Amino acid sequence: MGAEWQALASLWLRAEKALFRSCRTDLSFDDVRKSGIPEEWKDWIYAKLMKTDAQRPSESFGKTFTNYLGGLPSRAVEIGGAVMDNIWCRPGKTGILGLMLCLYWQGEYSGAGNEWKVNMQCVEGIFNAILAEPEL
């Protein structure tokens, strides 16, 4: 997936490490069910919580993920905003790893086009916002 993907993965690891200091734990099944994250992401979290294999998403997942990111309030993803209010803003299998997973799915199964690159920039902004949080 290229150098941009590798740079984003490095940034994700830094953000993941910072979030461990927040002491947030994995989401419960009920938390996931009530969340507004895409269904394929929810299914993956359920599978991880139950320690089973997850199914790959449909080819239309890329559009679903693009719509999800586009629907996030701008204050929820910007530096100095409310990024920590997002349900997935936590470490571990129910946290920001899901953003990387969804990007991977979009690139692998839905074609890594312009939407994928825009989504990578959005997720990069989210990770930078996490790293800028004074409480971490």
C-alpha positions in Angstrom: 0.0 0.0 0.0 3.0 2.2 -0.2 5.0 4.7 1.8 2.0 6.8 2.8 0.4 3.7 4.4 3.6 2.9 6.3 3.9 6.4 7.6 0.3 6.3 8.7 0.9 3.0 10.5 3.8 4.5 12.3 1.6 7.4 13.4 -1.1 5.0 14.5 1.4 3.2 16.8 2.3 6.5 18.4 -1.4 7.4 18.9 -2.1 3.9 20.2 0.7 4.2 22.8 -0.6 7.6 23.9 -4.1 6.3 24.3 -2.9 3.5 26.6 -2.2 6.3 29.1 -5.9 7.2 29.0 -6.7 3.9 30.8 -9.8 3.4 28.6 -10.8 -0.2 28.2 -12.3 -2.2 25.4 -15.9 -1.4 24.5 -18.7 -3.8 25.6 -20.9 -5.6 23.2 -23.7 -3.1 24.1 -21.4 -0.1 23.5 -20.5 -1.4 20.1 -24.2 -2.2 19.2 -25.3 1.4 20.2 -22.4 3.1 18.3 -22.7 4.7 14.9 -19.7 2.9 13.4 -20.2 1.0 10.2 -21.8 -2.5 10.6 -18.7 -4.3 9.1 -16.5 -2.6 11.7 -19.0 -3.6 14.4 -19.0 -7.2 13.2 -15.1 -7.3 13.3 -15.2 -6.0 16.9 -17.7 -8.6 17.9 -15.5 -11.3 16.4 -12.5 -10.0 18.2 -14.4 -9.9 21.5 -15.6 -13.4 21.0 -12.1 -14.5 19.7 -13.5 -15.7 16.4 -12.6 -15.0 12.8 -14.3 -12.1 11.1 -15.6 -12.0 7.6 -14.3 -9.6 5.0 -16.4 -6.6 4.1 -18.4 -6.2 0.9 -17.0 -4.3 -2.1 -19.3 -1.4 -1.2 -17.5 -0.9 2.2 -15.2 1.8 0.8 -18.2 4.1 0.2 -19.6 3.2 3.6 -16.4 4.1 5.4 -16.0 7.3 3.3 -19.6 8.3 4.3 -18.8 7.5 8.0 -15.7 9.7 8.1 -17.4 12.4 6.2 -20.3 12.4 8.7 -18.0 12.9 11.7 -18.3 16.4 13.2 -15.3 18.4 12.3 -14.6 19.2 16.0 -14.5 15.5 16.7 -11.5 15.0 14.5 -9.4 18.2 14.7 -6.5 19.2 16.9 -8.0 21.1 19.8 -11.4 19.6 19.1 -13.3 16.7 20.8 -11.5 13.7 19.3 -11.5 12.0 22.7 -15.3 12.0 22.6 -15.4 9.4 19.8 -16.4 5.9 20.9 -13.4 4.4 19.1 -10.9 6.8 20.7 -9.3 4.1 22.9 -6.5 1.7 22.6 -6.8 -2.0 21.8 -9.0 -4.1 19.5 -12.1 -1.8 20.0 -10.2 1.4 19.5 -8.4 3.3 16.8 -7.1 0.1 15.3 -10.5 0.0 13.6 -9.7 3.1 11.6 -6.6 1.4 10.2 -8.6 -1.8 9.6 -11.3 0.1 7.7 -8.7 1.9 5.6 -7.0 -1.5 4.8 -10.4 -2.9 3.8 -11.2 0.0 1.7 -7.8 -0.2 -0.1 -7.9 -4.0 -0.4 -11.5 -4.7 -1.3 -12.9 -1.5 -2.6 -10.0 -0.1 -4.6 -7.5 2.4 -3.3 -8.6 5.5 -5.2 -9.0 9.2 -4.4 -11.5 8.5 -1.6 -9.0 6.2 0.1 -6.3 8.9 -0.1 -8.7 11.5 1.3 -9.7 9.0 4.1 -6.0 8.4 4.9 -5.6 12.2 5.4 -8.6 12.3 7.6 -7.4 9.4 9.8 -3.9 11.0 9.9 -5.6 14.2 11.2 -7.4 12.1 13.8 -4.1 10.5 15.0 -2.4 13.9 15.1 -5.4 15.2 17.2 -5.0 12.4 19.6 -1.3 13.0 19.9 -2.0 16.7 20.6 -4.3 15.9 23.5 -2.9 17.5 26.7 -4.4 14.8 28.9 -2.3 12.1 27.2 
